Structure formats: structure tokens, C-alpha cells
Amino acid sequence: MTKTENRAAAKAFHEERERKRREQWRAQAVAADLEQLEKLRRYLIFDTKAREPARELIDAIDDYVGKLTGDRQTLHGQNHSIG
């Protein structure tokens, strides 16, 4: 392998490693956001003190989760229903 080929291979290896790191970081960031959104969503469904239906806010959370994950129903681990 020539010096030029070695440099090209090293550069490609480095770029792939960086791509994987960015992908892993993004997955961790999305998982952290989903955890917090699930807590908020569960609060709005089950624990709100005002007892006002929060359907619009829950729908907005679900829309945002859909943008993050491609699946709007990611947080629907159980059948949640509100009045």
C-alpha cells in the first residue's frame, strides 16, 4: 500500500469512526429526551392536579416524538386514555 493509499484509508477510517460516534450520541440524546417526554406525558394523563384534559399538549408531545423517532406512538407503551 502506498503512502497516499494509507492516508486515504486512515481518513476513511477516521470519518467512519466519527460518524458512528455522532450516531451514538444522537441516539443517547433522543433516548434522554424520550425519557423526559414520557414522564411529562404520564403526568398529563394521570397526575394533573387541575383535572383538565390536556389532549392538545399530549398530541403535541406525540407529534414531537414522531419527528424524533419516525414513530408518533413511541411513548404509547401502554394504552393511555384521557377524558
C-alpha positions, 0 to 999 in steps of 0.5 A, spaced: 500 500 500 502 506 498 503 512 502 497 516 499 493 509 499 494 509 507 492 516 508 486 515 504 484 509 508 486 512 515 481 518 513 476 513 511 477 510 517 477 516 521 470 519 518 467 512 519 469 512 526 466 519 527 460 518 524 458 512 528 460 516 534 455 522 532 450 516 531 451 514 538 450 520 541 444 522 537 441 516 539 443 517 547 440 524 546 433 522 543 433 516 548 434 522 554 429 526 551 424 520 550 425 519 557 423 526 559 417 526 554 414 520 557 414 522 564 411 529 562 406 525 558 404 520 564 403 526 568 398 529 563 394 523 563 394 521 570 397 526 575 394 533 573 392 536 579 387 541 575 383 535 572 383 538 565 384 534 559 390 536 556 389 532 549 392 538 545 399 538 549 399 530 549 398 530 541 403 535 541 408 531 545 406 525 540 407 529 534 414 531 537 416 524 538 414 522 531 419 527 528 424 524 533 423 517 532 419 516 525 414 513 530 408 518 533 406 512 538 413 511 541 411 513 548 404 509 547 407 503 551 401 502 554 394 504 552 393 511 555 386 514 555 384 521 557 377 524 558 
